[in-house]
Amino acid sequence: MTARHAAHCVEEAEEVVKELRAALAKAGIALPSLDLDPVSLAREAPCPLIELGRCSVETARRIAAAVLR
């Protein structure tokens, strides 16, 4: 994987995090720890994962309801 490709992957993942945060906000859901997983960025050629984080039972219910709509 080239450095250019890796940079593109990170940029794409950052954009997806923004999109997901906005979509969740529209549904009244906030995941404070939503971000890129730092461990997946530490590789020589990063292949980023998105960290959704932990949430309360109520937030999990809201996510389930939003997905089922």
C-alpha positions in Angstrom: 0.0 0.0 0.0 1.5 3.3 -1.0 1.6 6.4 1.3 -0.8 8.2 -1.0 -3.3 5.3 -0.8 -3.0 5.2 3.0 -3.6 8.9 3.3 -6.7 8.6 1.1 -8.0 5.8 3.4 -7.5 8.0 6.4 -9.2 11.0 4.8 -12.1 8.7 3.7 -12.5 7.3 7.2 -12.5 10.9 8.7 -15.3 11.9 6.2 -17.3 8.8 7.1 -17.0 9.6 10.8 -18.4 13.1 10.1 -21.2 11.7 8.0 -22.1 9.1 10.7 -22.0 11.7 13.5 -24.3 14.0 11.5 -26.7 11.1 10.7 -26.8 10.0 14.3 -27.4 13.6 15.4 -30.5 13.8 13.1 -31.8 10.8 14.9 -31.1 12.4 18.3 -28.2 10.1 19.0 -24.8 11.1 20.2 -21.8 8.8 20.5 -19.1 10.9 22.3 -16.3 8.5 21.6 -17.1 8.2 17.9 -13.7 8.6 16.1 -11.0 6.8 14.3 -9.4 4.0 16.1 -5.9 5.1 17.0 -4.4 1.6 17.0 -5.5 1.1 13.4 -3.8 4.3 12.5 -0.5 3.3 14.1 0.4 0.8 11.3 3.0 1.7 8.7 0.3 1.7 6.1 -2.9 2.7 8.0 -6.1 1.0 7.3 -8.4 2.9 9.7 -11.2 1.4 11.7 -13.9 3.5 13.1 -14.4 3.4 16.9 -18.0 3.6 17.8 -17.3 3.4 21.5 -19.5 2.4 24.4 -23.0 3.7 25.0 -25.8 3.6 27.5 -28.7 1.1 27.2 -31.0 4.0 26.2 -28.6 5.1 23.4 -28.4 1.5 22.2 -32.2 1.3 22.0 -32.3 4.6 20.0 -29.7 3.2 17.6 -31.7 0.0 17.1 -34.9 2.0 16.5 -33.2 4.2 14.0 -31.7 1.3 12.1 -35.1 -0.4 12.0 -36.9 2.6 10.5 
